[in-house]
Amino acid sequence: MADGLPTDLRDALDRVARLPRLLIACDYDGTLAPIVSNPADARPLPASATAVEALADLPATTVSLISGRALAVLRDLSGVSDRVHLVGSHGSEFDTGFVSPIDARAEALLSEIKRTLDGIAAQSPGATVELKPASVALHVRNASPSDGEAAMRRANEAAAQWDAQITDGKAVKEFAVIHTDKGQAVDILRDQHDASAVVFFGDDVTDEKAFRRMRDGDIGVKVGPGDTAAAYRVAEPQNVAEALEHLLTLRRRAHS
């Protein structure tokens, strides 16, 4: 089951599986679900989805998906039950509500950002704009390199006028009117559920803020290549499924 996992990660999972209360958190795209050209087609690997649900059903075990996706979209695409806690918009949207209220000023800024990014995307074939409840994202995954770079440059120039939190991801730039991040979301969940340790899986640069919040005894797992603050690494989402299945077996044994 865990044959594809690095030995050091397997040993670390063996350790945390025996702790009293465990928080397991996963990014969605590129981690639980493989990256696809059309974001609306992203679905979790069946093995990961099964393991997530089974882990969430265990005693003293909290499971969460923390994604840049809007909360409603994350709920629809992931298909998880309400036993799994969902956090959308890079930590702005919890299934219990927003981290901070969106007032009239923030709503006006959101509309202004959307209008500007729509104009930028119209000049760059393949670029698209995604409106979320607390942010607007400019996607250039399907644009040519030159068009994508031009769109990002124009967005950066426009952003100098906005009081927005800017988050750079893989072929995406997001502008949020609520200031938060995945690291803060991990800390909120840790405190809410009194977790003895956290296991966090992520693949994108936005997940680095969560990796930097890992404490002694936590496990941060980077999925794929690239510089990272995570202590552990796996190659692809299939390895995340293997890690979740391994953790499930160990956690069940610890509570049997």
Steps between C-alpha positions, in 0.01 A plus 500: 500500500775743595771355276513819290556727800842628608624320810528818705139597423374151579681510835357844579147383423556199726581742781211745468241225449532413869442855629181582695345751255602537135419762235550388138470782245536483121511746217265402218637563148830325439477318833172318553403548135745497205547826309284513184466755219137576582471581874136391500611144421727461807389206713677328789670168438258228615752356747557843655128573525436166671789546744394856588148388589623202701749715694232759576288221647765400755499624861712804589589553133413819310529518122485821296540609139661846476484639148517815293167397354184678609337300778189408299712384205728298729199329655354415160822374338635304797172325575603449863255452783441754775737303722784663303557867586530727196697824480482696174653814346846441651367504856238776469193273491438241769196274495392700807530838321755763396812570705417873473176666387478640147377857540380745235852633441634150440208421265576814298867407476409147392288640216778736393757219491263280299440772239871566463599135472220436248652773283849350536379148415326630189841608366664160565341198325471205737502713816191470718364677807342320795284693747487361853309635801807679640745513209554503125749272326671544163582163340751470215554122486339481155659818363823504298812587702519849349130572549510361854802712594338811353178439695688449826705815441188710439336351810802587713494858371129534578542346846715791615174694541318233703505418870488131420695196612681353198562127481710349221438138406572273205387702196263702718505828690229569756390829656313468829308767692533294819855454626572141599689193376516121529747521787255700707227251407713211629557682828127571541413134443783387728362713783135415435566126517781505757723300265811333644658525154421599141564314175473734202530406130537767229657559160473873425692808609189603696550191717840625612329730751355190663834316489662794677241467779596140573618450859716237669329167447298613196544354151504721190503311169581674172348335192717530188811705421602848612655673797310441822496552873343154542713237671372220276426454130311263271488502121130509412139482624508120483763509776266716708240223469761250618593719797134545600436127473809425707394752763150350505635152568722626782234722655244218499752275671569765763130529582415130487 
